[in-house]
């Protein structure tokens, strides 16, 4: 059985690598065509007897032209371009193959695209000035791609993460896992039967097909770009996606079982006779204890708190993921010739006031998008508005409270009291003193006249 699988895998491998993307002659890419055809021939010769990494390395070395005859990075661009096509062709061959052969072909496709290439002129980091061009190119790459069903849904989700992929500094696996999970929800919402009713193995094949199409869309777009740095970056990202075609199936939710498919078929079949009434099964009443009555409100409160925490976490992660593309965009327009400006902009957006302003801008952008009411983006926009208001108010309070306290202590102390003349408390009326009592006694003994003379 093992030998039969091995023979069938090699047969399909040879057939897949005999196809190529240059069916129509292209005068502008004749050198790239020569390199690609030589690379595919080398893979057909070496893969039956060598491991994938060795076969790819040998085929690339044999196909690379002399360094003095081509521009810098030429061999990397067209080698990765060809490997992205080869991975797509192998995945296409796996769709109608038996499960063991299909798994072997997808594993080989991912391993081929993920081999690190030792090519000339590929060293060096990307310049920040080309980030905007790369983001635009990745978005244009998915426009007009002929896809349907789940592949079209996954392509759209990968398109949303395209700018993060080309900027870098993001985990490719995490971005693709999120795209696969969102695609599953969208496919169920749209009622894509081929996905909803598919088994787990069928879902893995469909996910691999969609990811291979996304990788090839980026590689194909690279030939339309004039900047060689943009072309190299696009094919690098294309190979990063193609390298996951054998891994993407692990992220899809489990497929429908045979019983679930049969149940769906039964419910959709119309019957002429009345449906039999189900026998009523009495359910015994269970009394909840006092502990259960106390726990239920607590669980509801925890559920609400967990939902709020999830939205807060989503807003925080969205700000972090969007910071790098915005830094590249601002540095591109504000100071394309100032390499230090990017660092200053990034440092400002890392501050509390910078993060708050960025949250406000992202909230306005999400609110302005023409999406239906109740969409996730509206809830996320509200969370970002709250985040921006709280952060900005906290910073402003820190700035203003110090001067306000100083003014209150220095100039306003006692200003709210009455004037001093009115503020002095009057002494209450008291009993007559001793001198007044002696005068009364004298008046009583000598009479008023003598009293007056005494006085």
FENNORFEN-V239924 format. One record per backbone hydrogen bond with DSSP energy under -0.5 kcal/mol. CO is the residue of the C=O (numbers start at 1). NH is the residue of the N-H. E is the energy in kcal/mol with one decimal. If there is no record, write none. Layout:
co=CO nh=NH e=E
co=CO nh=NH e=E
//
This chain:
co=1 nh=5 e=-2.2
co=2 nh=6 e=-2.4
co=3 nh=7 e=-2.6
co=4 nh=8 e=-2.5
co=5 nh=9 e=-2.5
co=6 nh=10 e=-2.2
co=7 nh=11 e=-2.2
co=8 nh=12 e=-2.3
co=9 nh=13 e=-2.4
co=10 nh=14 e=-2.5
co=11 nh=15 e=-1.9
co=12 nh=16 e=-2.4
co=13 nh=17 e=-2.2
co=14 nh=18 e=-0.6
co=15 nh=18 e=-0.5
co=16 nh=19 e=-0.9
co=26 nh=29 e=-1.0
co=27 nh=30 e=-0.9
co=29 nh=33 e=-2.3
co=30 nh=34 e=-2.0
co=31 nh=35 e=-2.2
co=32 nh=36 e=-2.6
co=33 nh=37 e=-2.7
co=34 nh=38 e=-2.0
co=35 nh=39 e=-2.3
co=36 nh=40 e=-2.5
co=37 nh=41 e=-2.0
co=38 nh=42 e=-2.3
co=39 nh=43 e=-2.1
co=40 nh=44 e=-2.0
co=41 nh=45 e=-1.6
co=42 nh=46 e=-2.1
co=43 nh=47 e=-2.2
co=46 nh=49 e=-1.1
co=46 nh=50 e=-1.9
co=51 nh=55 e=-2.6
co=52 nh=56 e=-2.7
co=53 nh=57 e=-2.2
co=54 nh=58 e=-2.6
co=55 nh=59 e=-2.3
co=56 nh=60 e=-2.5
co=57 nh=61 e=-2.3
co=58 nh=62 e=-2.1
co=59 nh=63 e=-1.7
co=60 nh=64 e=-1.9
co=66 nh=69 e=-1.5
co=67 nh=70 e=-0.8
co=71 nh=74 e=-1.8
co=73 nh=77 e=-2.2
co=74 nh=78 e=-2.2
co=75 nh=79 e=-1.8
co=76 nh=80 e=-2.5
co=77 nh=81 e=-2.1
co=78 nh=82 e=-1.9
co=79 nh=83 e=-2.2
co=80 nh=84 e=-2.5
co=81 nh=85 e=-1.6
co=82 nh=86 e=-2.6
co=83 nh=87 e=-2.5
co=84 nh=88 e=-1.9
co=85 nh=89 e=-2.4
co=86 nh=90 e=-2.3
co=87 nh=91 e=-2.1
co=88 nh=92 e=-2.1
co=89 nh=93 e=-1.7
co=90 nh=94 e=-1.2
co=91 nh=95 e=-0.7
co=92 nh=95 e=-0.8
co=94 nh=97 e=-1.0
co=98 nh=102 e=-3.3
co=99 nh=103 e=-2.4
co=100 nh=104 e=-1.9
co=101 nh=105 e=-2.4
co=102 nh=106 e=-2.4
co=103 nh=107 e=-2.2
co=104 nh=108 e=-2.1
co=105 nh=109 e=-2.3
co=106 nh=110 e=-2.4
co=107 nh=111 e=-2.1
co=108 nh=112 e=-2.3
co=109 nh=113 e=-1.9
co=110 nh=114 e=-1.4
co=112 nh=115 e=-1.0
co=117 nh=119 e=-1.0
co=119 nh=122 e=-0.8
co=120 nh=73 e=-0.5
co=127 nh=130 e=-1.6
co=128 nh=131 e=-1.2
co=130 nh=134 e=-2.0
co=131 nh=135 e=-2.4
co=132 nh=136 e=-2.3
co=133 nh=137 e=-2.1
co=134 nh=138 e=-2.3
co=135 nh=139 e=-1.7
co=136 nh=140 e=-2.2
co=137 nh=141 e=-1.5
co=138 nh=142 e=-0.7
co=139 nh=142 e=-0.7
co=140 nh=143 e=-1.0
co=142 nh=145 e=-1.1
co=145 nh=147 e=-1.0
co=148 nh=151 e=-0.9
co=149 nh=153 e=-1.5
co=150 nh=154 e=-2.7
co=151 nh=155 e=-2.3
co=152 nh=156 e=-1.8
co=153 nh=157 e=-1.8
co=154 nh=158 e=-2.6
co=155 nh=159 e=-2.0
co=156 nh=160 e=-1.3
co=157 nh=161 e=-0.8
co=158 nh=161 e=-0.6
co=159 nh=162 e=-1.2
co=161 nh=165 e=-1.7
co=162 nh=166 e=-2.1
co=163 nh=167 e=-1.7
co=164 nh=168 e=-1.5
co=170 nh=172 e=-0.5
co=171 nh=175 e=-2.0
co=172 nh=176 e=-2.6
co=173 nh=177 e=-2.6
co=174 nh=178 e=-2.1
co=175 nh=179 e=-1.9
co=176 nh=180 e=-2.6
co=177 nh=181 e=-2.2
co=178 nh=182 e=-2.4
co=179 nh=183 e=-2.2
co=180 nh=184 e=-1.9
co=181 nh=185 e=-1.6
co=182 nh=186 e=-2.5
co=183 nh=187 e=-2.8
co=184 nh=188 e=-2.0
co=185 nh=189 e=-2.4
co=186 nh=190 e=-2.5
co=187 nh=191 e=-0.8
co=187 nh=192 e=-2.5
co=191 nh=193 e=-1.2
co=192 nh=195 e=-1.3
co=192 nh=196 e=-3.0
co=193 nh=197 e=-2.6
co=195 nh=198 e=-0.9
co=198 nh=256 e=-2.3
co=199 nh=203 e=-2.3
co=200 nh=204 e=-2.1
co=201 nh=205 e=-1.8
co=202 nh=206 e=-2.2
co=203 nh=207 e=-2.6
co=204 nh=208 e=-2.2
co=205 nh=209 e=-2.2
co=206 nh=210 e=-2.4
co=207 nh=211 e=-2.3
co=208 nh=212 e=-2.3
co=209 nh=213 e=-2.1
co=210 nh=214 e=-1.9
co=211 nh=215 e=-2.4
co=212 nh=216 e=-2.2
co=213 nh=217 e=-2.1
co=214 nh=218 e=-1.6
co=215 nh=219 e=-2.0
co=216 nh=220 e=-3.0
co=217 nh=221 e=-1.6
co=218 nh=222 e=-1.1
co=219 nh=223 e=-0.5
co=220 nh=223 e=-0.9
co=221 nh=224 e=-1.6
co=222 nh=225 e=-1.1
co=226 nh=228 e=-0.5
co=227 nh=231 e=-1.9
co=228 nh=232 e=-2.4
co=229 nh=233 e=-2.1
co=230 nh=234 e=-2.3
co=231 nh=235 e=-2.0
co=232 nh=236 e=-1.8
co=233 nh=237 e=-2.2
co=234 nh=238 e=-2.3
co=235 nh=239 e=-2.2
co=236 nh=240 e=-1.9
co=237 nh=241 e=-2.1
co=238 nh=242 e=-2.6
co=239 nh=243 e=-2.0
co=241 nh=244 e=-1.8
co=242 nh=245 e=-1.4
co=244 nh=247 e=-0.9
co=244 nh=248 e=-2.2
co=247 nh=250 e=-1.6
co=248 nh=251 e=-1.4
co=249 nh=252 e=-0.6
co=257 nh=261 e=-2.3
co=258 nh=262 e=-2.2
co=259 nh=263 e=-2.2
co=260 nh=264 e=-2.2
co=261 nh=265 e=-2.2
co=262 nh=266 e=-2.2
co=263 nh=267 e=-2.2
co=264 nh=268 e=-1.6
co=265 nh=269 e=-0.8
co=266 nh=269 e=-0.7
co=280 nh=282 e=-0.7
co=282 nh=284 e=-0.6
co=285 nh=287 e=-0.5
co=289 nh=293 e=-1.9
co=290 nh=294 e=-1.8
co=291 nh=295 e=-2.2
co=292 nh=296 e=-2.3
co=293 nh=297 e=-0.8
co=294 nh=298 e=-0.9
co=295 nh=299 e=-2.6
co=296 nh=300 e=-2.2
co=297 nh=301 e=-2.5
co=298 nh=302 e=-2.5
co=299 nh=303 e=-2.2
co=300 nh=304 e=-2.2
co=301 nh=305 e=-2.6
co=302 nh=306 e=-2.5
co=303 nh=307 e=-2.0
co=304 nh=308 e=-2.4
co=305 nh=309 e=-2.5
co=306 nh=310 e=-2.1
co=307 nh=311 e=-2.2
co=308 nh=312 e=-2.3
co=309 nh=313 e=-2.5
co=310 nh=314 e=-2.5
co=311 nh=315 e=-2.5
co=312 nh=316 e=-2.2
co=313 nh=317 e=-2.6
co=314 nh=318 e=-2.3
co=315 nh=319 e=-2.0
co=316 nh=320 e=-1.9
co=317 nh=321 e=-2.6
co=318 nh=322 e=-2.1
co=319 nh=323 e=-1.1
co=320 nh=324 e=-0.7
co=321 nh=325 e=-0.6
co=322 nh=326 e=-1.7
co=323 nh=327 e=-2.3
co=324 nh=328 e=-2.2
co=325 nh=329 e=-2.2
co=326 nh=330 e=-2.8
co=327 nh=331 e=-2.4
co=328 nh=332 e=-1.7
co=329 nh=333 e=-1.6
co=330 nh=334 e=-3.2
co=331 nh=335 e=-1.3
co=335 nh=338 e=-1.5
co=337 nh=339 e=-0.7
co=338 nh=341 e=-1.2
co=338 nh=342 e=-0.6
co=339 nh=343 e=-0.5
co=340 nh=344 e=-1.7
co=341 nh=345 e=-2.7
co=342 nh=346 e=-2.4
co=343 nh=347 e=-2.3
co=344 nh=348 e=-2.1
co=345 nh=349 e=-2.4
co=346 nh=350 e=-1.0
co=347 nh=351 e=-0.5
co=348 nh=351 e=-1.3
co=348 nh=354 e=-0.5
co=351 nh=355 e=-2.6
co=352 nh=356 e=-1.9
co=353 nh=357 e=-2.4
co=354 nh=358 e=-2.4
co=355 nh=359 e=-2.2
co=356 nh=360 e=-2.2
co=357 nh=361 e=-2.3
co=358 nh=362 e=-2.5
co=359 nh=363 e=-2.2
co=360 nh=364 e=-2.2
co=361 nh=365 e=-2.2
co=362 nh=366 e=-2.5
co=363 nh=367 e=-2.4
co=364 nh=368 e=-1.7
co=365 nh=369 e=-0.6
co=366 nh=369 e=-0.8
co=369 nh=371 e=-2.2
co=372 nh=375 e=-1.4
co=375 nh=378 e=-0.8
co=375 nh=379 e=-1.3
co=376 nh=380 e=-2.4
co=377 nh=381 e=-2.4
co=378 nh=382 e=-2.0
co=379 nh=383 e=-2.1
co=380 nh=384 e=-2.2
co=381 nh=385 e=-2.2
co=382 nh=386 e=-2.3
co=383 nh=387 e=-2.2
co=384 nh=388 e=-2.6
co=385 nh=389 e=-2.8
co=386 nh=390 e=-2.6
co=387 nh=391 e=-2.3
co=388 nh=392 e=-2.6
co=389 nh=393 e=-2.6
co=390 nh=394 e=-2.1
co=391 nh=395 e=-2.0
co=392 nh=396 e=-2.7
co=393 nh=397 e=-2.7
co=394 nh=398 e=-2.1
co=395 nh=399 e=-1.8
co=396 nh=400 e=-2.5
co=397 nh=401 e=-2.5
co=398 nh=402 e=-0.6
co=399 nh=403 e=-0.7
co=400 nh=404 e=-2.1
co=401 nh=405 e=-2.3
co=402 nh=406 e=-2.0
co=403 nh=407 e=-2.5
co=404 nh=408 e=-2.3
co=405 nh=409 e=-2.1
co=406 nh=410 e=-2.4
co=407 nh=411 e=-2.4
co=407 nh=412 e=-1.4
co=412 nh=415 e=-1.6
co=414 nh=417 e=-1.5
co=419 nh=423 e=-1.8
co=420 nh=424 e=-1.3
co=433 nh=437 e=-1.0
co=434 nh=438 e=-1.8
co=435 nh=439 e=-1.6
co=436 nh=440 e=-1.3
co=437 nh=441 e=-1.6
co=438 nh=442 e=-2.0
co=439 nh=443 e=-1.9
co=440 nh=444 e=-1.4
co=441 nh=445 e=-1.4
co=442 nh=446 e=-2.2
co=443 nh=447 e=-1.0
co=446 nh=450 e=-0.7
co=447 nh=451 e=-2.0
co=448 nh=452 e=-1.9
co=449 nh=453 e=-2.5
co=450 nh=454 e=-3.6
co=451 nh=455 e=-2.0
//
